[in-house]
């Protein structure tokens, strides 16, 4: 059983028009204490994604565990430590065949049925959400609220990540509801180093 850090940073590459901007943002997150980071790029082509991913691995590989969103093949090619998939991506079993036994596999879930199904797969950790209202997805699933986190906690012994609308103001409540870790996108964008440091202070 793995131990997740309290903060799981998710980086949306579409927010950064060039590699330098993406690199600087991730460097600041690492300086703020982030040790688990997911690279997410919904708009780029495979070549661009692989170049960016390899750049991040070169930059952060010694200090930050890197997770690829969706693309198991690119996770392996870039030397990442894991891959995270959603309900509409490859099945956990299919992903595991691509990445082997050693890499982490995270699975997003949005209700008790999905979480229970993911729990019996080889997933390393499970995510539940959106906990709160989120602007990071065009068509988000219905909010599960803190009660959804509590319910998820009762259904799995695997490490649990709360995601969706998590901020410095509400992150503690998600941990208290049973999450081991909170995943954050939007509330890390401005002044990432300071923001990460403040998250860790709240989550101590």
Helices and strands as residue ranges (DSSP letters): E 7-12, G 13-15, H 19-31, E 36-40, H 46-60, E 65-69, H 72-78, E 82-85, H 92-99, E 104-109, H 112-119, E 125-129, H 145-155, E 159-163, H 171-176, E 181-184, G 186-188, H 192-203
